[in-house]
């Protein structure tokens, strides 16, 4: 009877130890795991938004690059929101087995399609989209195509603190270089989880509009809040690309 009693006491102690161990493990899982998952979700939301803004701006520049470099003439609108490129006329050369530029009797390039890129602001938003439209030499206009959305020209870099934002397009006829400034914004995935969905980049702390402010560390300007200043907590990831493209056939 003594042996059985001692064995029974040891079994109860082992069970109690297991209960305590599982309780500790369960409490750790309940406190650590949610925090880990929340941190992972926030990291995913930030990186996915950043990738989205990069892709928006990068895709637009890649789409324009070939047209600009092949253009023989171009016209930029006075406000810098649109550009019209005249491409050389091309035809198939059976001898060479590829498309070549057509030449007139004097050996000059012949005008072909006219390609326009233009920015249209969305209704009720500071941002908008860039479209591409092709006009044939006979005047026929093809249906315009969307290039990219989520473009915010007013968040482009500035020449100085008192100057307006750089235009999307600007052309230097002396150097024959086209400058393009493209600022894209992608709202973070958690922006519209609660409350009314937002369409523009804003400060999550106060709801103020985002602005580009020139600073000593960032002469081209950094994104700040119109109310909170540099203590901004943006609800979007913002990416700016600036590039210059040479017009080779002009």
Secondary structure, DSSP 4 states (H G I P E B T S, - for coil): -HHHHHHHHHHHHHHHHHHHHHHHHHHHIIIIIHHHHHHHHHHHHHHHHHHHHHHHHHHHHHHHHHHHHHEEEEEE-TTSSEEEEEEEPEEEETTTTEEEE-B-TTSPBPEEEEEEEEEEEPTTSS-EEEEEEEE-TTSPBPPPEEEEEEE-GGGS-BSSTTSPBPPSEEEETTTTEEEEEEEEEEE-TTTTSSSSPP-S-BBTTT-PBEEEE--SS-TT-EEEETTTBT---BSEEEEEEEEEEE----
